[in-house]
């Protein structure tokens, strides 16, 4: 999952009311701050957890990440905690149910993609599994960014990961979404150089 804001900002990390330096997108709202401090950039393993991240990144497209974080408990309930076997078995009635659920993002194409991505996750078990595929794209960190303007929105690795996922039947996994996924689950560290969470994926 990715931060709300990639607009160029001339300064680096921002000092919070607790005295800690954070990436600017996490400096004010307590929901963003908690996500930044406890989860974003930490290694995430296992197909169920990774399917959740892929699904939420897809639903986030065009929306604020804060919106997705607020709706995350409802997404988990609606999508059976992102159990791939359960979600891949969803049928037309389930799509109708989800389209009627105001607690999540009601986007038909994204709902259909989430079900298809669950099926693709199940199919990948015969080929090493989702965890092995995604983590094969872990990269050494580039120089630490000093401002949000220094943080890329894509990379060569995210472009290749997106292509690989699409070849295997995944949808809503373009290079920008793949890069945000890589940042969120610890495949690359893009915390700013002076952020107190820089290096968290190696803790």
N, C-alpha and C positions, 0 to 999 in steps of 0.2 A: 504494500500500500504506500501511497505517495503523498507528499505534502500538497497543500492547496495551492501554493503560490510559487511560481518560478520567475516572476517579474524581476528585472534587474534591480538590485539594491546596492548602494555604494558601500555600505558598511558590512562587517562580518557578523559574528554571533552577537546576540542581544542578551544583556544581563537581566535575569528575571528578578522577581521580588524576593527570591530566596538566595540571591547572589550568584546563581549559576549561569554560565554562558550557554546559550542554546541557539540553534538555527532559527532565523527570524520567524519562520512559519509556525514555530512552536512556542513563541515567546509570550503569548497573551492568553488565548483560549485554554482553559484547564483540560479540556478533552484532548485537544491536539498535544498539549504539553505532556500529559500522562502517556499518550501513545508514543510520542517521541522518546521519552525517558525510559520506558519499560519494554518497548516492542520494536519500534522501527529500526531496521538495520541489524537486529539480532538474528542469528541463524534460525531458520524454520525448516524442520525436516518432517517427512511423512506425507503420504499422498493426500490424506484428508485435510491436513492443515494447508498444504500447498494448493489443493483445489479451492479451498476457501479464499485464499489470497488471489488466485487467478480470477475467480468469480467476482470478487469485490472490486478488483482493479477494472474489470470489464464494465461493471455497473457504474463505476465512478466516472467513466468517460463523459465529458461535458458537464460534470457536476463538481461541486465542492467536495473535497475529501472529508471535511467535517460532517457533511450530510450523510455520507456512508458510515462514518464512525457512529453517529447517533442512531442509525438504523441497523447497525450490526447485530444486536441481539435479535431483532425481528427477522433479519436474513437467516440467522442460524436456525431459528425456529421454523421458518418457512421452507428451508432447504435441508431439513433433517440433519443439522450440524455438518452439512456438506459431506455426508457419507456417500462415497461414489456409487456404491451398489444401489442405495435407495434412490438417489437423485436420477441415476441413469434409467430407472424404471418408471419415472414420471410419465404420465400420459396426458391426453387432451384435457381431461378433467382437472389435472393438476395445474396445467397452464392457465385454465380459466380461474382456478382458485388463486393463483399467484397474481393474475391480472386484477383480481378483485381486492387484493390485500394492500390497503393504503399504507401499511407500516413499512413496506419495502418500496423500491423503485419499480414502478409498473411500466416496463418497457418490453413489449412482446419479443422483439428480436434478441434482446439480451437474456430474457428468460429461456428462450429456445436454445440459445448458445450455451447457457449454463448447463442445461440438460445434456446437450451434445458433448460438452467438455467433460462431464461426468462419465459419459460412455467412452470417450477417448481415453480417459484415465484408466478405466477398467481394461480397455483393450491393450494399454501399454504394459500391463502386468506380464504379458508374454514376451516383452522386449526389454526387460530390466526395470520397468516401473517409472512413474512420474518423478519420484525423488531423484533417482539416478540420472535421468535425462536433464532435469533442471540444474542439478548441482554439478553436472559436467561443464557448465558455463561459468563456474566461479572463476573470478579473475583477480589478479594482483591489483591492489589499489593504485590508481594514478596519483600524482601529487595532490595533496589535500586542497580542496577548493577554499578560497578565502572569503568569497562573497557568493550569494545565490547566483549571480551572473556567471560564475565560473563552473556551475554545475551543469553538465550536459543533460539533455533530455533523451538522447539515444546514444548508442555506442555500436561499434562493429559487432560486439558480442550480443547485444540486445537484438540487432537485426538478424543475426544468425539464429538466435533462440526463437524469435518470432517465426522465421521460416521453418524451423524444425517442428515447432508446435503445430503450425498450420498443415504441414505435411502429414502429421499424425492425427488430423481431424479436429483440432482445436479452432475456435473462432473468437473474434474480438481480442486477438493477441498480436497487435501490431508492434513495431519496434519501440514506440514510446511507452506503450503499456508494458511491454516486456522489460524495458529499462526500469520503469517504476517498480515492477515486481522484483527485479534484481536488487534494487536499493532496499526495498522493504524487508526482504528475507535474508539479507546478509551476503549476497553474492558480490556486492561491491559496496564500499563505504564512501558515501558522499556527505556525511556530516561535515560541516565546515571545520577548518583547521583549529579554530579556537573554541569549538563547541565541546562541552564537557562529555559528550557521548562519542566523540571521535575515537575510533578503535574499538567500539563496543562489540563488533562481530568476533573479535579475537579474545574476548574475556572468557 
